[in-house]
Amino acid sequence: MPQNLGTIDRQLGLLRFLSTARVGHSVEELAGEFAVSGKTIRRDLNRFLAAGLPVREVVQAHGRRRWRLEGSDPIGGQLRFDEALALAIAVGSIGSLSQTELGQSALLAKLQPS
């Protein structure tokens, strides 16, 4: 991975990298791959979890912790990776809009999961 990636580029790359991992990657491996600290990777992973993305930490034998995207095809094969990510971010943002005029609209109600 190129060094000095912007946050969004790094996070997209991280999700793409995790999507190809059969057994997952440790925080240290991810930090090395993206030339950032483990703290930055943990922050990114926590953001993914908060957005509702299917990122999971798996504890293996001897307490080894590895991160991966859950499922063999977490986006169902219907959307491109970037489309699925945009949709996940948008859906995650709906809750923060609930107290706004847009949040009270019928259009937004149609987008919320039932």
N, C-alpha and C positions, 0 to 999 in steps of 0.2 A: 504494500500500500504506500502511496506517496506520502511524504511527511507534510505537515502544515495544512492538513485538510480543514475546511470550515466545519463547524458543528453539524450542520445539516448533512453535508457530504459524508462526514465520518459516521453519523448515525445511520444513514442509508446504507453505507458500506458495511457497517456492523450487522445490520439486519440481513443484508444479502449474504454476508459471510456465515452468520448463524443458520440461515436457511439451507446451506449446503452441508452442514455438519451433521453427520449421522449420530455421533456420540457426544457432540458438544465440544466446547472449548472452555478452558479455565480463564479466569479474569486476567491472569498473568500472560497467557497466550494471546488473548485479545488485545491487551495493552501493548505487547510487543508488535503485533501485526499492524496496529494503527498508530504506533509511536506516540502513545499518550500514557498517562499514569493509570494505575489500577483504580484509583479514586474516580477518575474521569469515566472509565468503563462502567464502574458500579453506578455512577450517577445516570449514565445513558440507559443502563439496564432497568433502573428504577423508573425512569421516565417511560420506557416501553411498557412496563407493568402497569403504571398509572394510566396509560392510554388504552389499556385493555388488549394489547398485543399478546399473542400466545407464547411469550418468552418464559422459559422455566429453568430453574436451577435444579440440577439433578445431583444428588449426593451418591457417589459410587463407593466401591470398596475402599477401605482405609481412609474414609472421610474426604476423598477427592471430590471437589465441587466443580461441576461443568455446566455451562449454559447452552441452551439450544432453543430453537423454535419448536414448539410442540406439534406433533402430527407430521405425517409424511408430506402433506400438501396443505399447510395451514390456511391458505387462501382459496382453497377449493377448485383451483384450476380455471376459474371463470374470469379472473382479472389478472392483468399484468401486475408484477410486484409493486411498481410505483403507484398504480391505481388502487391497489389494496391498501397500501400505506396511507395514501391520501384519504381514503374512506375511513380507515381506523382513526386517524387524527381528527377528521371532521366529526365522527360519531362521538369521540371522546370529548369534543368541545361543546357538544349540545348541552350537557349539564351546566356548564358555566354560562350559557345563554338563557337559562330558564327564567331569570328575573328581568330580562330585557323585553322590549317591545317585540323583537323578533322571536324571542322565546315563547311569547304568548300567541304567536300566529299559528294558523291552521297548517301552513306549509311545514313549519318545524315539527309539528305533531306527527306528520306523515313520515318524517325521517327517523323518528325515535323507534328503537326496537320495541316490539310488543312483548 
